Amino acid sequence: LENTSITINQYTKYPWEGEVELEVEPSKEKEFSIFVRIPGWCSEAEVSLNGKPLETKPVPGTYLEVHKTWRRGDRLKLYLDMPVVLVASHPWVLNHACRVAIKRGPIVYCFEQVDNRGFDVWDLIVPRDAKLETFYTPELLGGVVVVKGRGYATDSSEWGNELYKGISEVKYSLKEVEFTAIPYYAWANREPGPMIVWVKCPLIS
């Protein structure tokens, strides 16, 4: 940049953690701008410079400009809030009607049978107020954050090979289950079995 070389070192555990630190190392003091991307999915973000929060409030889906005379060792830190959320689709997306998906930060999750013994993942019901917890599991799939919670599973065994029944004949029994979800990108890397992203959820409260 105009006879000034600039090195930016990035330190982060993203997307598993929401902190991203940029260490700026210009070959000499230089005035320029760094534009920090604020993801559209992040409703709460903070940016600090050398330990002091910036006055400019980050806006989701935009770039935050940080303009200054940069010196070797300046540190720009971005914090992205990444809660686990249940996502619903537009009611006209009929395949996803009365269903939700799990999302954390930029990662969409899925349920694989290998992680959920004792019930079929296609029978899973996740309550809209389910308490969802995250756990980093370094030995799983190269190191991922999994989401765990409690929900219910229906017993579909009474249907046998039938596809349709009169509504008066339909009876479901529920059992409480513990479930585990993994990042969608990582599925189909272990044993064969069912997988699902959009699971049943009673959306009307």
Phi, psi and omega per residue, in radians:
L1 nan 1.684 -3.137
E2 0.879 1.013 3.096
N3 1.174 0.272 3.058
T4 -2.079 2.124 3.072
S5 -1.519 2.459 -3.079
I6 -2.243 2.195 3.048
T7 -1.959 2.313 3.066
I8 -2.111 2.041 3.096
N9 -1.694 2.289 -3.131
Q10 -1.898 2.302 3.101
Y11 -2.152 2.097 -3.088
T12 -2.897 2.753 2.947
K13 -2.009 0.299 3.081
Y14 -1.048 2.460 0.189
P15 -1.621 0.195 -3.138
W16 -1.424 -0.515 3.055
E17 -2.212 2.718 -2.990
G18 -1.634 0.119 -3.131
E19 -1.693 2.295 3.074
V20 -2.282 2.116 -3.131
E21 -1.987 2.301 3.106
L22 -1.980 2.137 3.069
E23 -1.771 2.107 -3.046
V24 -1.731 2.245 -3.106
E25 -2.310 1.442 3.016
P26 -1.347 2.626 3.136
S27 -1.168 -0.389 3.018
K28 -2.689 2.874 -3.137
E29 -0.981 2.342 -3.062
K30 -2.632 2.369 3.093
E31 -1.568 2.153 3.082
F32 -2.891 3.086 -3.120
S33 -1.939 2.492 2.926
I34 -2.007 2.257 3.139
F35 -1.810 2.094 -3.088
V36 -1.771 2.158 -3.137
R37 -1.303 2.226 3.038
I38 -1.840 1.899 -3.055
P39 -1.034 2.561 3.139
G40 -1.126 -0.430 -3.115
W41 -1.392 -0.202 -3.025
C42 -1.700 1.920 -3.126
S43 -1.472 -0.336 3.140
E44 -2.271 1.926 3.119
A45 -2.324 2.636 3.092
E46 -2.331 2.501 3.081
V47 -2.243 2.308 3.113
S48 -2.230 2.659 3.110
L49 -2.142 2.067 -3.119
N50 0.903 0.713 3.054
G51 1.527 -0.071 -3.127
K52 -1.944 2.221 3.139
P53 -1.068 2.469 3.068
L54 -1.333 2.582 3.135
E55 -1.280 -0.523 -3.125
T56 -1.230 2.218 -3.117
K57 -1.440 2.211 3.106
P58 -1.111 2.471 3.124
V59 -2.005 2.165 -3.127
P60 -0.982 2.429 3.093
G61 1.403 0.274 -3.136
T62 -2.303 3.091 3.001
Y63 -1.837 2.325 3.073
L64 -1.671 2.095 -3.137
E65 -1.485 2.263 3.039
V66 -2.067 1.855 -3.060
H67 -1.946 2.209 3.133
K68 -2.924 3.073 2.945
T69 -1.531 1.930 -3.029
W70 -1.506 2.486 3.118
R71 -2.203 2.689 3.136
R72 -0.975 2.259 3.123
G73 1.686 -0.128 3.057
D74 -1.044 2.451 -3.099
R75 -2.208 2.233 3.114
L76 -1.963 2.150 -3.083
K77 -2.083 2.313 3.100
L78 -1.977 2.260 3.063
Y79 -2.058 2.145 3.133
L80 -1.944 2.138 3.085
D81 -1.278 2.240 -3.056
M82 -2.263 1.179 3.070
P83 -1.256 2.768 3.018
V84 -1.425 2.256 -3.115
V85 -2.260 2.644 2.976
L86 -1.642 2.281 -3.082
V87 -1.949 2.271 3.050
A88 -1.882 2.751 3.121
S89 -1.842 2.929 3.079
H90 -0.986 2.438 -3.077
P91 -1.062 -0.306 3.103
W92 -1.414 -0.182 3.026
V93 -1.404 1.512 -2.923
L94 -1.096 -0.574 -3.135
N95 -1.114 -0.380 -3.101
H96 -1.931 0.209 -3.113
A97 -1.054 2.339 3.141
C98 1.027 0.582 3.110
R99 -2.317 2.772 3.100
V100 -2.350 2.780 2.994
A101 -2.103 2.742 3.109
I102 -1.740 2.362 -3.117
K103 -2.435 2.472 3.042
R104 -2.464 2.046 -3.062
G105 1.044 -2.300 3.128
P106 -1.503 0.009 -2.988
I107 -1.758 2.205 2.968
V108 -1.637 2.491 -3.053
Y109 -1.905 2.835 3.076
C110 -2.456 2.920 3.122
F111 -1.988 2.132 3.067
E112 -1.880 2.570 -3.102
Q113 -1.075 -0.589 -3.073
V114 -1.068 -0.453 -3.139
D115 -1.644 -0.134 -3.001
N116 -2.294 1.349 -3.127
R117 -1.356 2.637 3.031
G118 1.637 -0.119 3.039
F119 -2.755 2.764 3.107
D120 -1.477 2.253 -3.095
V121 -1.066 -0.411 3.096
W122 -1.240 -0.280 3.123
D123 -1.652 0.047 -3.025
L124 -1.275 2.422 3.000
I125 -2.126 2.165 3.102
V126 -1.853 2.037 3.111
P127 -1.085 2.585 -3.114
R128 -1.166 -0.356 3.110
D129 -1.839 0.382 -3.117
A130 -1.043 2.428 3.044
K131 -1.457 1.996 -3.068
L132 -1.903 2.241 -3.109
E133 -2.103 2.606 -3.132
T134 -1.939 2.552 3.121
F135 -2.482 2.206 3.029
Y136 -1.399 2.216 -3.075
T137 -2.107 1.626 -3.014
P138 -1.132 -0.491 -3.077
E139 -1.498 -0.083 -3.082
L140 -1.755 2.107 2.994
L141 0.922 0.677 3.114
G142 1.437 0.105 -3.133
G143 1.760 1.801 -3.131
V144 -2.451 2.803 2.955
V145 -1.610 2.156 3.079
V146 -1.783 2.756 3.094
V147 -2.003 2.262 3.140
K148 -2.125 2.654 3.105
G149 -2.971 -3.050 3.115
R150 -2.122 2.463 3.122
G151 -2.643 -2.600 -3.122
Y152 -2.368 2.728 3.050
A153 -2.279 2.371 3.059
T154 -1.468 2.737 3.085
D155 -1.757 1.812 -3.104
S156 -1.645 0.101 -3.072
S157 -1.150 -0.469 -3.118
E158 -1.156 -0.302 3.140
W159 -1.302 -0.428 -3.106
G160 1.007 -2.211 3.134
N161 -1.712 0.116 -3.107
E162 -1.385 2.454 3.072
L163 -1.689 -0.472 -3.056
Y164 -2.383 2.573 3.066
K165 -2.524 2.706 2.963
G166 -1.125 2.516 -3.021
I167 -1.056 -0.521 -3.139
S168 -1.211 -0.327 -3.136
E169 -1.570 -0.214 -3.023
V170 -1.452 2.140 3.077
K171 -2.361 2.260 3.132
Y172 -2.040 2.410 2.966
S173 -1.908 2.480 -3.112
L174 -1.964 2.558 2.985
K175 -2.320 2.560 3.123
E176 -1.370 2.390 -3.089
V177 -2.386 2.757 2.952
E178 -1.767 2.375 -3.099
F179 -2.169 2.737 3.083
T180 -2.283 2.319 3.084
A181 -2.051 2.514 3.119
I182 -2.089 2.832 3.069
P183 -0.991 2.383 -3.079
Y184 -1.013 -0.663 -3.081
Y185 -1.067 -0.367 -3.006
A186 -1.670 0.054 -3.062
W187 -1.304 2.875 3.120
A188 1.163 0.571 3.079
N189 -2.038 0.160 3.124
R190 -2.299 -2.346 -3.091
E191 -1.387 2.697 3.113
P192 -1.102 2.625 3.108
G193 2.884 2.930 3.142
P194 -1.092 2.685 3.052
M195 -2.471 2.573 3.097
I196 -2.611 2.539 3.072
V197 -1.820 -0.914 -3.099
W198 -1.601 1.968 -3.089
V199 -1.945 2.768 -3.100
K200 -1.114 2.516 3.133
C201 -2.723 2.282 3.064
P202 -1.269 1.676 -3.018
L203 -1.362 -0.396 -3.114
I204 -1.570 2.106 -3.117
S205 -1.847 nan nan
